[in-house]
Amino acid sequence: MKEWTIGELLKETKDYLVKKGISEPRLSSELLLADILKMKRLDLYLKFDRKVTQDELDRYRDFIKRRIKGEPVQYIIGKTEFFGLSFHIDRSVLIPRPESEFLVEKAIDYFKKRDGGIIIDIGTGSGVIGISVAYYSPNVKAVLSDISEDAIRVASLNAEKLLEVGDRFMVNKGDLFEGIEEKGDIITANLPYLNREQIDNLQKEVRSEPISALYGGEDGLDLIKRLIDEAEERMNEGGELILEFDEAGKEGLEIFLKNKGLEYTLYKDYNNLYRYCIIEY
Ligand SMILES: C[S@@+](CC[C@H](N)C(=O)[O-])C[C@H]1O[C@@H](n2cnc3c(N)ncnc32)[C@H](O)[C@@H]1O
């Protein structure tokens, strides 16, 4: 039987994934192999001549089969990177997107000028936004809330690992603010915001993510509008609500905010699309 080195295996796998039309073929093959070999991805390059054992090869082949069926790498290996931290994830939560790091940056900037406080992260999913803010901001407690029981389980695991058990975080299961007693200095929310048409046109890979994490009603703004309505009472004075939305909902969102007389600023993402809204209280 042929013995494979890391270098040979990566090349062969990449070519195979290209033929099968899989996105990011080289990156996929590297991340999956690095996970099997318990190495950092870039360390593979230092060990190109290392032989892969039969057991490692069998497990790698299983991973590749799942990748070819369209399963995202992050679900296969059960983890993802966000804001320089490693988070556990599974199929019950959305795969965090790098775009959402903007919310974390803005929240960290806010707390830099203050001595601690509370961040409430609504629709927390795996907890990435709230946990990252608390991780990098001394004396900040994260309240992590989601309507999904599974998301709360995943967020708890991540919070226990990164913030340690104690008074740095609490988790809550509920519809938006339901069940939360604390008021927030910062409220972050990356709630489902895709509209009906966008959901109908989702790419195959995104379809493996939970639809309840993506669909925001006919115009994509159902939950965001409800959240804005409720946020004022849940916010300490001088606080900020930091939201992610989709550019398709920009006009509807602005009409809603203006009607309510709220002070807000919209920001674009690195694709030059409006994606973020900060409301000051
Ligand atoms: C787009 S995902 C974002 C997850 C995470 N914040 C992130 O950025 O990776 C939206 C999350 O909102 C949650 N959600 C949906 N409806 C909700 C509601 N009414 N109240 C609270 N959370 C909700 C979903 O369960 C899902 O975890």
The ligand as a Tripos MOL2 file, in Angstrom:
@<TRIPOS>MOLECULE
LIG
   27    29     1     0     0
SMALL
NO_CHARGES

@<TRIPOS>ATOM
      1 C1        -27.0720   34.7840   12.7460 C.3       1 LIG1
      2 S1        -27.0180   33.7390   14.1890 S.3       1 LIG1
      3 C2        -25.6820   34.5560   15.0310 C.3       1 LIG1
      4 C3        -24.9900   33.7660   16.0710 C.3       1 LIG1
      5 C4        -23.8020   34.4860   16.7020 C.3       1 LIG1
      6 N1        -24.2090   35.7330   17.3240 N.3       1 LIG1
      7 C5        -22.7220   34.7560   15.6700 C.2       1 LIG1
      8 O1        -22.5370   35.9170   15.3050 O.co2     1 LIG1
      9 O2        -22.0800   33.7960   15.2280 O.co2     1 LIG1
     10 C6        -28.4780   34.2570   15.0120 C.3       1 LIG1
     11 C7        -28.7830   33.6270   16.3660 C.3       1 LIG1
     12 O3        -29.9830   34.2440   16.8630 O.3       1 LIG1
     13 C8        -30.7530   33.2640   17.5280 C.3       1 LIG1
     14 N2        -32.1620   33.7010   17.5790 N.ar      1 LIG1
     15 C9        -33.1070   33.5970   16.6250 C.ar      1 LIG1
     16 N3        -34.2690   34.1300   17.0580 N.ar      1 LIG1
     17 C10       -34.0620   34.5900   18.3090 C.ar      1 LIG1
     18 C11       -34.8740   35.2380   19.2810 C.ar      1 LIG1
     19 N4        -36.1520   35.5350   19.0350 N.pl3     1 LIG1
     20 N5        -34.3300   35.5610   20.4730 N.ar      1 LIG1
     21 C12       -33.0310   35.2480   20.7440 C.ar      1 LIG1
     22 N6        -32.2020   34.6420   19.8500 N.ar      1 LIG1
     23 C13       -32.7050   34.3120   18.6550 C.ar      1 LIG1
     24 C14       -30.5240   31.9990   16.7200 C.3       1 LIG1
     25 O4        -30.8280   30.8520   17.4990 O.3       1 LIG1
     26 C15       -29.0350   32.1340   16.3600 C.3       1 LIG1
     27 O5        -28.2250   31.5050   17.3140 O.3       1 LIG1
@<TRIPOS>BOND
     1     1     2 1
     2     2     3 1
     3     2    10 1
     4     3     4 1
     5     4     5 1
     6     5     6 1
     7     5     7 1
     8     7     8 2
     9     7     9 1
    10    10    11 1
    11    11    12 1
    12    11    26 1
    13    12    13 1
    14    13    14 1
    15    13    24 1
    16    14    15 ar
    17    14    23 ar
    18    15    16 ar
    19    16    17 ar
    20    17    18 ar
    21    17    23 ar
    22    18    19 1
    23    18    20 ar
    24    20    21 ar
    25    21    22 ar
    26    22    23 ar
    27    24    25 1
    28    24    26 1
    29    26    27 1
@<TRIPOS>SUBSTRUCTURE
     1 LIG1         1 GROUP 0 **** ****
